[in-house]
Amino acid sequence: MKGKSNDSRRLFGLTVRKNAHPDMRRLRREAGDPSLHGNKFWKSSCLTMDYLKRHPLKKGARVLDLGCGWGLGGIFCARQFDADVTGLDADPSVFPFVDYHAELNGVSVKTWRCRYERVTTEDLSAFDAVIGTDICFWDKLEAPLYNLTRRALRAGVQRVVLADPGRSPFRRLAERAEETLAAEYREWEVRRPMKASGCIMVAGETGPK
């Protein structure tokens, strides 16, 4: 269904629907509103996409998008790097939004309902990169995400990239990973196509400088 031009935005080569778009209203009616904050576009997605544009993944990389929400980080990887993407979320009501935006942008993304603490080392060995945006918003998420990052590196994942607007749980996670997992933790800002600022944590290979 077509909406008004101001019902959509263009970000890093992707078309992203706004919540006011008729298709988004239809999806909410059909699937129900996501319950774990996967109910809209999060600006920190721009940090992830800008970082990966500057530090690209290898073509055809196998990517796990943690707490994927609408899946825009993974969809960007699929378009930009021809990545084989799996979007993971504990809330399956986000998956219709992932499928919709993937089709809208001419790619496909697999989906996987799972909690962070249940992702095993064996599961992670199937991926080259792990990304996550705006997923460490509660104190109780800090430990599961740190442990998942550690398991990912042990499993041979080449790069873990997590982005956040700068909440305290994320900063503690990033500082701990910097101290114990040789991760890099830095402030990041994007001015175009949308203003966004926050932090990025990268564990494993950082990509081309």
Secondary structure, 3 states (H helix, E strand, C coil): CCCCHHHEEEECCEEEECCCCHHHHHHHHHHCCCCCCCCCCCCHHHHHHHHHHHCCCCCCCEEEEECCCCCHHHHHHHHHHCCEEEEEECCHHHHHHHHHHHHHCCCCCEEEECCHHHCCHHHHCCCCEEEEECCCCCHHHHHHHHHHHHHHHHCCCCEEEEEECCCHHHHHHHHHHHHHCCCEEEEEEECCCCCEEEEEEEEECCCCC
